């Protein structure tokens, strides 16, 4: 099972997934208490299988943040 980790490069689609993907680096990962919640705990890594919908928020090196559904593994 592969892991998404702080420091990984991923493809991110801004505008809630509507923009063309661009390569960015993860600077933070938060696992939310529930899907769609903005409250949760910070982690250094998470299984890619669990990166779905709005269960995870990631911080990006371009100054943006994103829901899980907006990022894809390279």
Gaussian input, Z-matrix of N, CA and C with variables (Angstrom, degrees):
# hf/3-21g

backbone

0 1
 N
 C     1     B1
 C     2     B2     1     A1
 N     3     B3     2     A2     1     D1
 C     4     B4     3     A3     2     D2
 C     5     B5     4     A4     3     D3
 N     6     B6     5     A5     4     D4
 C     7     B7     6     A6     5     D5
 C     8     B8     7     A7     6     D6
 N     9     B9     8     A8     7     D7
 C    10    B10     9     A9     8     D8
 C    11    B11    10    A10     9     D9
 N    12    B12    11    A11    10    D10
 C    13    B13    12    A12    11    D11
 C    14    B14    13    A13    12    D12
 N    15    B15    14    A14    13    D13
 C    16    B16    15    A15    14    D14
 C    17    B17    16    A16    15    D15
 N    18    B18    17    A17    16    D16
 C    19    B19    18    A18    17    D17
 C    20    B20    19    A19    18    D18
 N    21    B21    20    A20    19    D19
 C    22    B22    21    A21    20    D20
 C    23    B23    22    A22    21    D21
 N    24    B24    23    A23    22    D22
 C    25    B25    24    A24    23    D23
 C    26    B26    25    A25    24    D24
 N    27    B27    26    A26    25    D25
 C    28    B28    27    A27    26    D26
 C    29    B29    28    A28    27    D27
 N    30    B30    29    A29    28    D28
 C    31    B31    30    A30    29    D29
 C    32    B32    31    A31    30    D30
 N    33    B33    32    A32    31    D31
 C    34    B34    33    A33    32    D32
 C    35    B35    34    A34    33    D33
 N    36    B36    35    A35    34    D34
 C    37    B37    36    A36    35    D35
 C    38    B38    37    A37    36    D36
 N    39    B39    38    A38    37    D37
 C    40    B40    39    A39    38    D38
 C    41    B41    40    A40    39    D39
 N    42    B42    41    A41    40    D40
 C    43    B43    42    A42    41    D41
 C    44    B44    43    A43    42    D42
 N    45    B45    44    A44    43    D43
 C    46    B46    45    A45    44    D44
 C    47    B47    46    A46    45    D45
 N    48    B48    47    A47    46    D46
 C    49    B49    48    A48    47    D47
 C    50    B50    49    A49    48    D48
 N    51    B51    50    A50    49    D49
 C    52    B52    51    A51    50    D50
 C    53    B53    52    A52    51    D51
 N    54    B54    53    A53    52    D52
 C    55    B55    54    A54    53    D53
 C    56    B56    55    A55    54    D54
 N    57    B57    56    A56    55    D55
 C    58    B58    57    A57    56    D56
 C    59    B59    58    A58    57    D57
 N    60    B60    59    A59    58    D58
 C    61    B61    60    A60    59    D59
 C    62    B62    61    A61    60    D60
 N    63    B63    62    A62    61    D61
 C    64    B64    63    A63    62    D62
 C    65    B65    64    A64    63    D63
 N    66    B66    65    A65    64    D64
 C    67    B67    66    A66    65    D65
 C    68    B68    67    A67    66    D66
 N    69    B69    68    A68    67    D67
 C    70    B70    69    A69    68    D68
 C    71    B71    70    A70    69    D69
 N    72    B72    71    A71    70    D70
 C    73    B73    72    A72    71    D71
 C    74    B74    73    A73    72    D72
 N    75    B75    74    A74    73    D73
 C    76    B76    75    A75    74    D74
 C    77    B77    76    A76    75    D75
 N    78    B78    77    A77    76    D76
 C    79    B79    78    A78    77    D77
 C    80    B80    79    A79    78    D78
 N    81    B81    80    A80    79    D79
 C    82    B82    81    A81    80    D80
 C    83    B83    82    A82    81    D81
 N    84    B84    83    A83    82    D82
 C    85    B85    84    A84    83    D83
 C    86    B86    85    A85    84    D84
 N    87    B87    86    A86    85    D85
 C    88    B88    87    A87    86    D86
 C    89    B89    88    A88    87    D87
 N    90    B90    89    A89    88    D88
 C    91    B91    90    A90    89    D89
 C    92    B92    91    A91    90    D90
 N    93    B93    92    A92    91    D91
 C    94    B94    93    A93    92    D92
 C    95    B95    94    A94    93    D93
 N    96    B96    95    A95    94    D94
 C    97    B97    96    A96    95    D95
 C    98    B98    97    A97    96    D96
 N    99    B99    98    A98    97    D97
 C   100   B100    99    A99    98    D98
 C   101   B101   100   A100    99    D99
 N   102   B102   101   A101   100   D100
 C   103   B103   102   A102   101   D101
 C   104   B104   103   A103   102   D102
 N   105   B105   104   A104   103   D103
 C   106   B106   105   A105   104   D104
 C   107   B107   106   A106   105   D105
 N   108   B108   107   A107   106   D106
 C   109   B109   108   A108   107   D107
 C   110   B110   109   A109   108   D108
 N   111   B111   110   A110   109   D109
 C   112   B112   111   A111   110   D110
 C   113   B113   112   A112   111   D111
 N   114   B114   113   A113   112   D112
 C   115   B115   114   A114   113   D113
 C   116   B116   115   A115   114   D114
 N   117   B117   116   A116   115   D115
 C   118   B118   117   A117   116   D116
 C   119   B119   118   A118   117   D117
 N   120   B120   119   A119   118   D118
 C   121   B121   120   A120   119   D119
 C   122   B122   121   A121   120   D120
 N   123   B123   122   A122   121   D121
 C   124   B124   123   A123   122   D122
 C   125   B125   124   A124   123   D123
 N   126   B126   125   A125   124   D124
 C   127   B127   126   A126   125   D125
 C   128   B128   127   A127   126   D126
 N   129   B129   128   A128   127   D127
 C   130   B130   129   A129   128   D128
 C   131   B131   130   A130   129   D129
 N   132   B132   131   A131   130   D130
 C   133   B133   132   A132   131   D131
 C   134   B134   133   A133   132   D132
 N   135   B135   134   A134   133   D133
 C   136   B136   135   A135   134   D134
 C   137   B137   136   A136   135   D135
 N   138   B138   137   A137   136   D136
 C   139   B139   138   A138   137   D137
 C   140   B140   139   A139   138   D138
 N   141   B141   140   A140   139   D139
 C   142   B142   141   A141   140   D140
 C   143   B143   142   A142   141   D141
 N   144   B144   143   A143   142   D142
 C   145   B145   144   A144   143   D143
 C   146   B146   145   A145   144   D144
 N   147   B147   146   A146   145   D145
 C   148   B148   147   A147   146   D146
 C   149   B149   148   A148   147   D147
 N   150   B150   149   A149   148   D148
 C   151   B151   150   A150   149   D149
 C   152   B152   151   A151   150   D150
 N   153   B153   152   A152   151   D151
 C   154   B154   153   A153   152   D152
 C   155   B155   154   A154   153   D153
 N   156   B156   155   A155   154   D154
 C   157   B157   156   A156   155   D155
 C   158   B158   157   A157   156   D156
 N   159   B159   158   A158   157   D157
 C   160   B160   159   A159   158   D158
 C   161   B161   160   A160   159   D159
 N   162   B162   161   A161   160   D160
 C   163   B163   162   A162   161   D161
 C   164   B164   163   A163   162   D162
 N   165   B165   164   A164   163   D163
 C   166   B166   165   A165   164   D164
 C   167   B167   166   A166   165   D165
 N   168   B168   167   A167   166   D166
 C   169   B169   168   A168   167   D167
 C   170   B170   169   A169   168   D168
 N   171   B171   170   A170   169   D169
 C   172   B172   171   A171   170   D170
 C   173   B173   172   A172   171   D171
 N   174   B174   173   A173   172   D172
 C   175   B175   174   A174   173   D173
 C   176   B176   175   A175   174   D174
 N   177   B177   176   A176   175   D175
 C   178   B178   177   A177   176   D176
 C   179   B179   178   A178   177   D177
 N   180   B180   179   A179   178   D178
 C   181   B181   180   A180   179   D179
 C   182   B182   181   A181   180   D180
 N   183   B183   182   A182   181   D181
 C   184   B184   183   A183   182   D182
 C   185   B185   184   A184   183   D183
 N   186   B186   185   A185   184   D184
 C   187   B187   186   A186   185   D185
 C   188   B188   187   A187   186   D186
 N   189   B189   188   A188   187   D187
 C   190   B190   189   A189   188   D188
 C   191   B191   190   A190   189   D189
 N   192   B192   191   A191   190   D190
 C   193   B193   192   A192   191   D191
 C   194   B194   193   A193   192   D192
 N   195   B195   194   A194   193   D193
 C   196   B196   195   A195   194   D194
 C   197   B197   196   A196   195   D195
 N   198   B198   197   A197   196   D196
 C   199   B199   198   A198   197   D197
 C   200   B200   199   A199   198   D198
 N   201   B201   200   A200   199   D199
 C   202   B202   201   A201   200   D200
 C   203   B203   202   A202   201   D201
 N   204   B204   203   A203   202   D202
 C   205   B205   204   A204   203   D203
 C   206   B206   205   A205   204   D204
 N   207   B207   206   A206   205   D205
 C   208   B208   207   A207   206   D206
 C   209   B209   208   A208   207   D207
 N   210   B210   209   A209   208   D208
 C   211   B211   210   A210   209   D209
 C   212   B212   211   A211   210   D210
 N   213   B213   212   A212   211   D211
 C   214   B214   213   A213   212   D212
 C   215   B215   214   A214   213   D213
 N   216   B216   215   A215   214   D214
 C   217   B217   216   A216   215   D215
 C   218   B218   217   A217   216   D216
 N   219   B219   218   A218   217   D217
 C   220   B220   219   A219   218   D218
 C   221   B221   220   A220   219   D219

   B1=1.4498
   B2=1.5338
   B3=1.3196
   B4=1.4559
   B5=1.5269
   B6=1.3149
   B7=1.4627
   B8=1.5240
   B9=1.3245
   B10=1.4514
   B11=1.5284
   B12=1.3417
   B13=1.4573
   B14=1.5205
   B15=1.3374
   B16=1.4597
   B17=1.5256
   B18=1.3255
   B19=1.4656
   B20=1.5154
   B21=1.3430
   B22=1.4666
   B23=1.5214
   B24=1.3095
   B25=1.4636
   B26=1.5220
   B27=1.3396
   B28=1.4595
   B29=1.5228
   B30=1.3155
   B31=1.4586
   B32=1.5216
   B33=1.3362
   B34=1.4621
   B35=1.5154
   B36=1.3262
   B37=1.4653
   B38=1.5180
   B39=1.3277
   B40=1.4558
   B41=1.5196
   B42=1.3348
   B43=1.4731
   B44=1.5239
   B45=1.3412
   B46=1.4677
   B47=1.5199
   B48=1.3390
   B49=1.4551
   B50=1.5174
   B51=1.3370
   B52=1.4578
   B53=1.5218
   B54=1.3246
   B55=1.4662
   B56=1.5249
   B57=1.3333
   B58=1.4699
   B59=1.5318
   B60=1.3289
   B61=1.4629
   B62=1.5286
   B63=1.3366
   B64=1.4591
   B65=1.5216
   B66=1.3205
   B67=1.4542
   B68=1.5253
   B69=1.3362
   B70=1.4595
   B71=1.5311
   B72=1.3356
   B73=1.4645
   B74=1.5183
   B75=1.3396
   B76=1.4550
   B77=1.5231
   B78=1.3260
   B79=1.4601
   B80=1.5283
   B81=1.3404
   B82=1.4573
   B83=1.5157
   B84=1.3324
   B85=1.4721
   B86=1.5242
   B87=1.3233
   B88=1.4704
   B89=1.5170
   B90=1.3327
   B91=1.4614
   B92=1.5262
   B93=1.3211
   B94=1.4545
   B95=1.5232
   B96=1.3294
   B97=1.4639
   B98=1.5205
   B99=1.3440
   B100=1.4568
   B101=1.5241
   B102=1.3145
   B103=1.4623
   B104=1.5309
   B105=1.3329
   B106=1.4547
   B107=1.5133
   B108=1.3121
   B109=1.4609
   B110=1.5230
   B111=1.3139
   B112=1.4670
   B113=1.5221
   B114=1.3196
   B115=1.4664
   B116=1.5164
   B117=1.3281
   B118=1.4521
   B119=1.5038
   B120=1.3156
   B121=1.4573
   B122=1.5115
   B123=1.3242
   B124=1.4577
   B125=1.5267
   B126=1.3276
   B127=1.4621
   B128=1.5283
   B129=1.3130
   B130=1.4639
   B131=1.5249
   B132=1.3520
   B133=1.4601
   B134=1.5143
   B135=1.3339
   B136=1.4627
   B137=1.5336
   B138=1.3245
   B139=1.4634
   B140=1.5218
   B141=1.3404
   B142=1.4619
   B143=1.5249
   B144=1.3378
   B145=1.4703
   B146=1.5224
   B147=1.3253
   B148=1.4643
   B149=1.5310
   B150=1.3248
   B151=1.4721
   B152=1.5243
   B153=1.3372
   B154=1.4643
   B155=1.5210
   B156=1.2815
   B157=1.4583
   B158=1.5199
   B159=1.3453
   B160=1.4694
   B161=1.5253
   B162=1.3332
   B163=1.4546
   B164=1.5228
   B165=1.3373
   B166=1.4619
   B167=1.5220
   B168=1.3360
   B169=1.4612
   B170=1.5180
   B171=1.3308
   B172=1.4584
   B173=1.5218
   B174=1.3337
   B175=1.4568
   B176=1.5185
   B177=1.3323
   B178=1.4621
   B179=1.5214
   B180=1.3263
   B181=1.4614
   B182=1.5256
   B183=1.3257
   B184=1.4648
   B185=1.5306
   B186=1.3456
   B187=1.4528
   B188=1.5155
   B189=1.3145
   B190=1.4603
   B191=1.5230
   B192=1.3327
   B193=1.4580
   B194=1.5213
   B195=1.3185
   B196=1.4654
   B197=1.5159
   B198=1.3252
   B199=1.4616
   B200=1.5268
   B201=1.3130
   B202=1.4741
   B203=1.5324
   B204=1.3251
   B205=1.4579
   B206=1.5263
   B207=1.3403
   B208=1.4566
   B209=1.5324
   B210=1.3369
   B211=1.4538
   B212=1.5214
   B213=1.3177
   B214=1.4698
   B215=1.5167
   B216=1.2987
   B217=1.4578
   B218=1.5192
   B219=1.3246
   B220=1.4790
   B221=1.5022
   A1=107.95
   A2=117.10
   A3=119.71
   A4=110.68
   A5=114.98
   A6=122.65
   A7=110.76
   A8=116.27
   A9=122.82
   A10=105.15
   A11=117.29
   A12=121.38
   A13=110.42
   A14=115.40
   A15=120.57
   A16=106.93
   A17=116.71
   A18=122.08
   A19=113.32
   A20=117.66
   A21=121.24
   A22=111.15
   A23=115.23
   A24=121.65
   A25=107.64
   A26=116.08
   A27=122.52
   A28=108.71
   A29=115.88
   A30=121.35
   A31=107.61
   A32=116.74
   A33=123.20
   A34=109.43
   A35=116.45
   A36=122.26
   A37=108.18
   A38=116.52
   A39=121.77
   A40=111.83
   A41=115.88
   A42=122.88
   A43=111.09
   A44=115.09
   A45=122.70
   A46=112.03
   A47=116.27
   A48=121.75
   A49=113.84
   A50=118.02
   A51=121.89
   A52=114.79
   A53=118.09
   A54=121.10
   A55=111.05
   A56=116.45
   A57=119.47
   A58=110.31
   A59=118.21
   A60=121.02
   A61=111.99
   A62=114.97
   A63=120.95
   A64=108.69
   A65=116.01
   A66=121.33
   A67=109.92
   A68=116.00
   A69=122.98
   A70=108.77
   A71=115.69
   A72=121.08
   A73=109.23
   A74=116.35
   A75=121.42
   A76=110.16
   A77=116.47
   A78=120.72
   A79=111.74
   A80=117.37
   A81=121.19
   A82=110.87
   A83=116.00
   A84=122.67
   A85=107.94
   A86=115.72
   A87=121.74
   A88=109.22
   A89=117.08
   A90=122.33
   A91=106.30
   A92=116.40
   A93=121.81
   A94=112.48
   A95=115.11
   A96=121.60
   A97=111.27
   A98=117.15
   A99=122.15
   A100=108.18
   A101=116.94
   A102=121.66
   A103=109.44
   A104=116.58
   A105=121.46
   A106=114.14
   A107=117.78
   A108=121.82
   A109=109.38
   A110=116.90
   A111=120.55
   A112=110.42
   A113=117.00
   A114=122.75
   A115=108.97
   A116=116.32
   A117=119.57
   A118=111.63
   A119=115.93
   A120=121.82
   A121=112.15
   A122=116.17
   A123=122.46
   A124=109.92
   A125=116.08
   A126=122.63
   A127=108.70
   A128=116.46
   A129=121.64
   A130=112.12
   A131=116.25
   A132=120.48
   A133=110.43
   A134=115.26
   A135=121.83
   A136=107.24
   A137=117.59
   A138=121.21
   A139=109.85
   A140=117.61
   A141=121.39
   A142=111.32
   A143=118.00
   A144=121.00
   A145=112.31
   A146=117.12
   A147=120.54
   A148=112.86
   A149=117.04
   A150=121.38
   A151=108.35
   A152=115.64
   A153=121.88
   A154=109.97
   A155=116.35
   A156=124.50
   A157=112.70
   A158=115.93
   A159=121.47
   A160=110.89
   A161=115.66
   A162=119.95
   A163=112.90
   A164=116.36
   A165=121.51
   A166=107.64
   A167=115.66
   A168=122.39
   A169=106.87
   A170=116.44
   A171=120.89
   A172=109.58
   A173=115.47
   A174=122.50
   A175=107.36
   A176=115.85
   A177=121.80
   A178=110.94
   A179=116.45
   A180=120.72
   A181=113.85
   A182=117.95
   A183=121.05
   A184=111.84
   A185=116.63
   A186=121.19
   A187=114.63
   A188=118.04
   A189=122.42
   A190=110.45
   A191=115.44
   A192=122.37
   A193=106.56
   A194=116.69
   A195=120.09
   A196=110.52
   A197=114.87
   A198=121.63
   A199=108.07
   A200=116.50
   A201=122.17
   A202=112.06
   A203=118.65
   A204=120.08
   A205=113.43
   A206=117.82
   A207=121.04
   A208=113.16
   A209=119.25
   A210=121.36
   A211=111.31
   A212=114.24
   A213=122.19
   A214=109.18
   A215=116.21
   A216=122.51
   A217=110.17
   A218=116.64
   A219=121.21
   A220=110.47
   D1=129.00
   D2=-177.82
   D3=-87.54
   D4=155.07
   D5=-176.42
   D6=-115.00
   D7=143.64
   D8=167.58
   D9=-94.67
   D10=127.29
   D11=-174.60
   D12=-128.33
   D13=151.20
   D14=171.44
   D15=-57.03
   D16=132.62
   D17=-177.61
   D18=100.38
   D19=-15.50
   D20=178.09
   D21=-69.97
   D22=148.47
   D23=169.79
   D24=-89.76
   D25=136.16
   D26=179.88
   D27=-136.82
   D28=168.85
   D29=171.67
   D30=-97.51
   D31=127.37
   D32=-177.71
   D33=-120.71
   D34=135.76
   D35=175.13
   D36=-113.32
   D37=111.31
   D38=179.56
   D39=-71.58
   D40=-176.01
   D41=-177.97
   D42=52.82
   D43=46.85
   D44=177.92
   D45=58.16
   D46=35.87
   D47=177.21
   D48=93.69
   D49=-1.03
   D50=-176.21
   D51=-85.90
   D52=-20.02
   D53=-179.71
   D54=-85.62
   D55=159.51
   D56=174.86
   D57=-60.39
   D58=144.47
   D59=-179.10
   D60=-65.50
   D61=146.85
   D62=173.21
   D63=-138.02
   D64=151.90
   D65=-178.49
   D66=-80.17
   D67=130.12
   D68=178.63
   D69=-139.69
   D70=169.17
   D71=177.39
   D72=-113.00
   D73=137.33
   D74=178.19
   D75=-75.81
   D76=129.46
   D77=176.98
   D78=-110.45
   D79=-10.00
   D80=177.72
   D81=-166.06
   D82=153.24
   D83=178.22
   D84=-135.65
   D85=131.75
   D86=175.38
   D87=-125.35
   D88=126.73
   D89=174.40
   D90=-93.01
   D91=120.09
   D92=-174.85
   D93=-78.80
   D94=153.70
   D95=179.08
   D96=-63.17
   D97=-35.36
   D98=176.65
   D99=-151.32
   D100=163.10
   D101=-179.09
   D102=-60.64
   D103=124.32
   D104=179.77
   D105=92.24
   D106=-11.53
   D107=177.62
   D108=-74.03
   D109=150.52
   D110=173.38
   D111=-104.03
   D112=6.11
   D113=177.75
   D114=-102.88
   D115=137.99
   D116=179.15
   D117=177.91
   D118=-165.75
   D119=-177.74
   D120=-115.66
   D121=144.78
   D122=178.36
   D123=-78.84
   D124=139.28
   D125=177.41
   D126=-136.55
   D127=163.35
   D128=177.64
   D129=-92.69
   D130=-22.87
   D131=179.84
   D132=-156.61
   D133=161.00
   D134=179.32
   D135=-154.65
   D136=150.12
   D137=177.16
   D138=-64.91
   D139=134.28
   D140=178.04
   D141=-58.28
   D142=-31.14
   D143=179.34
   D144=-58.79
   D145=-27.36
   D146=-177.62
   D147=-92.62
   D148=0.31
   D149=-179.06
   D150=-87.55
   D151=88.57
   D152=-177.55
   D153=-140.76
   D154=158.39
   D155=172.02
   D156=46.24
   D157=-121.80
   D158=-177.87
   D159=-124.22
   D160=36.43
   D161=-178.72
   D162=-89.07
   D163=-11.68
   D164=-178.37
   D165=-138.49
   D166=142.35
   D167=172.24
   D168=-116.28
   D169=134.25
   D170=176.86
   D171=-118.26
   D172=144.70
   D173=172.55
   D174=-97.72
   D175=142.16
   D176=-173.52
   D177=-119.31
   D178=154.32
   D179=-177.93
   D180=-71.64
   D181=-5.02
   D182=177.88
   D183=-95.15
   D184=9.60
   D185=177.87
   D186=89.55
   D187=-1.53
   D188=179.43
   D189=-99.50
   D190=167.76
   D191=168.64
   D192=-124.14
   D193=164.53
   D194=-177.60
   D195=-150.34
   D196=151.87
   D197=169.24
   D198=-75.80
   D199=162.85
   D200=-178.96
   D201=-56.85
   D202=-40.62
   D203=-176.06
   D204=-66.15
   D205=-11.58
   D206=-178.75
   D207=-91.05
   D208=-5.67
   D209=-178.68
   D210=-120.17
   D211=148.22
   D212=178.41
   D213=-135.10
   D214=148.45
   D215=176.80
   D216=-65.87
   D217=146.79
   D218=174.07
   D219=-82.56

